Amino acid sequence: YSDCNYTCELDTTDETLGDAHYGMTYCEYDEEWYDDDYVRYDDYHEEYIHEDNATTAMYNGREITIDERRMDDFYYSEYYNVWIHVNDCTFVDDEDDYFYDSDVVECDFTSDYILRSKSTVVGRDNLVCREIDAVYSSYHGFYLYEPNAVHSDITDDYYEDEDSMLEDEAEYRK
């Protein structure tokens, strides 16, 4: 009532008393209060979660804590046994698993992604292919991509093209 005279006003309150949640942290996702001893900070979603829902993941090259119920932006890698952010990993078909981008390279011949450890550089242009798809050419002194290489039964060697093969076979016959 605006016509009333009074000397003090009452403050508005929520449904809890002042120190009712002392030593507790509020989890917005669960809309619950948890004891501080059982709360972890979700570095990715930037909020507190209960420790039972916390798991580790890799994000931008560092280990973070994340809510395992909200892993939409992460893929699990069996090779590393860790969750990796989608922007930090690539799926390798040959391995049927996700790997860190730094461990993966694109094959220049098939456009597939392969493990860097199972790749090799071939040809004069230093193209990348699977190690098992490369053959060494003694004539050229470097590896060639086997499906594109020409093999000579006479010299038992691989060549970039037929002209190189015929030239070496003629030299071999002399």
C-alpha positions, -999 to +999 in steps of 0.1 A: +000+000+000+016+032-011-002+052+017+014+032+045+042+046+066+069+022+076+105+024+088+121-007+071+115-029+041+118-067+039+143-081+014+131-106-011+146-141-007+148-173-027+135-206-013+167-213+007+182-197+038+215-179+036+240-206+045+219-236+035+244-245+007+276-237+024+304-260+011+283-269-019+284-261-056+255-257-079+255-278-111+235-259-138+232-290-161+217-311-133+201-282-116+214-297-083+236-287-054+265-310-048+290-312-020+323-294-030+342-327-025+323-344-053+323-316-079+346-312-109+348-284-134+339-292-170+365-273-189+348-276-222+312-265-212+326-242-185+304-254-156+305-276-126+295-312-127+293-342-103+325-362-103+306-394-113+299-377-147+335-365-152+359-380-177+391-368-194+394-358-230+419-341-253+411-306-266+435-284-284+464-306-274+457-306-237+439-329-213+407-315-199+378-327-177+344-330-194+309-342-187+306-377-202+269-372-208+277-344-233+303-358-257+288-347-290+319-328-300+343-357-291+353-390-307+367-419-288+400-433-299+407-469-290+443-465-300+450-437-275+422-448-251+409-412-248+382-389-261+395-364-287+378-332-299+364-335-335+387-306-346+418-324-333+414-359-349+408-377-381+392-411-389+416-435-406+397-461-425+425-487-426+427-486-388+390-481-382+398-456-355+404-419-348+439-405-345+454-371-337+457-349-368+494-347-362+497-385-367+477-386-399+486-376-435+465-377-467+475-401-494+482-381-526+470-409-548+437-421-531+428-390-509+424-414-480+439-406-446+467-428-434+489-430-404+521-410-409+540-439-394+527-462-422+533-438-450+563-431-473+573-404-498+575-415-534+585-401-568+603-370-578+574-348-565+577-362-530+541-375-529+528-395-500+513-430-501+509-461-479+542-478-472+528-511-485+519-494-519+555-482-525+582-501-543+619-491-545+634-484-579+671-491-581+672-473-615+657-441-601+671-443-566+638-436-548+604-452-541+576-453-566+538-457-562+534-494-572+501-491-591+516-465-614+551-480-617+562-501-646+579-534-638+605-550-660+609-588-658+643-585-675+659-562-649+635-570-621+632-534-613+604-507-613+603-476-634+584-443-636+575-449-673+581-473-702+608-451-718+629-454-686+623-491-685+633-497-722+664-475-718+675-495-687+667-529-704+689-519-734+717-510-710+712-543-691+715-563-723+748-547-733 
